[in-house]
Amino acid sequence: MSATGAVGAPGLWESVGTALRLLLGWSSVLIGVLDLVVELDRRQGTPDSAYLLFHGMLVVGGVLLISLASIAYRPSPAVSLVGGLVLGAGLLVSAVPADTATCCLDTFAQRHGYPFAIMARNPGGDWHVDGLHLAANVLFWGYAGLIALLLSCLARRLGRPHEGTGCSRP
């Protein structure tokens, strides 16, 4: 059944969106599991907590993307705003304080961003922005936003079981 309620094959753009969602989901799960296993199998030193958290989020977010068609509700604009706010606020708030993380851009004295440093500089020097780490942080905070969006839909649905919740089934 399509989003309009008519029975039929999905359109081209719906199929492309589904394929991209599944590709990103499976890639996230595979990369997350592989990197978690490699990091936990280290023989020396302790595993980096930010690295473990990032790859744990990849696994959880990937599983959610894979299963989204069976669990997701179509969120209202207000509920969608929750996911967007988590993404934006997570990037901004994590980039403000200086970070002493063991990972990334360690040749610079001041590093900013979580879970990976995305901006760095030496005192009195120019800023350096790392595009790959920025993309990884956007993915991390995007998955956090997806979790917040799904939890908001669930909370609204549980709070008003017989009324419109702002989250309807596709």
N, C-alpha and C positions, 0 to 999 in steps of 0.2 A: 504494500500500500504506500502511495506517495504521501508527501507532506500535505497535499490538498485533500486527501481522503479518497482519491480515485485509485482503483486497482490498475496496475500496469507496470511496465518496465520503467526503471529510473532513467532520467534524462542523462545526456552526455556529461554535463557539469556536475551532477550529483554523483555519477560514477567516478569521475576524475577526483572529486573531493574525497570519496570513500577510499579510493586507491591510495591517495597521498596520505590520508589518515592512517591506514593500515601499514603503509611503508614506513612512516615515521614511528609508529607504535612498535612494530617488530624490530626495527633498527635500534630503537631506544632500549628495548628489553635485552636484545643480544649484546649490545655494547655494554650496558649496565652490568649484566651478569658476568660477562667476560672480565671486565675491569675490576669488579668486586672480588672475583676469585683470585685474580692475579695479585691484587693489593693485599688480600688476607693471607696469601701464601708467602709473604715476604719472610725471609729468614733473619733479617737484621732490622733493628729499629721498630718503632711502632707505626701502625698505619695512620695516615693523615685523615683526621676526622672530617674535614671539609670535602676531601676527595671521596670518602666513603658515603657521606651524606648526598653528594651530587649524584653518584652512581646508583644509590638507593632510590633517589627521586626519579632517575631515568627508568628504573625497573617499574616503579609504581605508576609513573605517568604513562609509560608505554603500555602497560596492562590496561590502564583506563582507556587509552586511545583505541586499543584493539577491541575492547568490549563495549565501547561507547554506544554502539547501535542498540545493544540489548539493555543497557542500564540508563541511558541518558534521557533526560527530559529537555524539551525545548524551553530554554529559560526566557523569561521576559527581559526587556531591556534593563530593568532595575537589577535583576539578578545577574545579568551579564556584566553589569558594572562592577559587581563584587570581584569577579575574576580579573577584570582589567585593572582594578585598583590594587589587587595583590601583586600583579605583574609590575605595574609602574612603581608602586611604593616600595616593593622589594628591591628593585634595581636602584632607586634613588637613595633609600635609607641605607642600604648596604654599601653604597659608593661614597657616602659622606665621611665616616670615620676612617682614620688611617688603620691599616690592617697589618698584623705581624704574621700572616699566614706563611707556612713553609713553602707553599707552592706559588710559582708564577712570578715573573718579573722581579726576581730576587736580586738583580744587580742594581735596583733602585732603592733608595732609603725610605721613601714614602710610597706605600701601595694602598690602593683603595678598591673595594669590591668584594663580594662574597657570593658564591663559594670560591671563585677564582678572582685574582686581582685583574681589574680591567683598565685601571688608570694608575700611572706611577710617575714619579719624578724624584730627582735628587734636589736637596735644598738649593734654591736659587736657579734651578734648571727648568727647562721646558717640560710640559706634560707629554707623556707617551700613552697612547690608547691602543690596546691590543684587541683587534677585531675578532679573532677566534675566541678569545676568552669572553668577550662581550656577547658573542653568539651563544656560547655555552651558558652564560648567566641568564640570558633571555630565555633559553630553553628551560633552565631550572626554575626560574620565577614564573614562567608560563605554565609549567606543570603544577606549581604551587597554586596558581590562579585557577587552573582547571579543578584541582581538588576543592578549593574554596567554593567555586561555582557549583559543583556537584553536591557539596555539603549544604550549601544554601538552598538548593532545590529540595533536598531531602528534608531539611528542617522546616521549610515552608509547607511541604506536603504533609509532614507529620503534625504540624501545628494546626492545619486546616484541612482535615481529611475529606470534608464534604463540600468544600468551596473551591473556587478557582485559586490556584496557588501561585501563579506566575511562572509555573513550570509544567508544561503539558507534554504528554507523550507524542513522539513524532508520528 
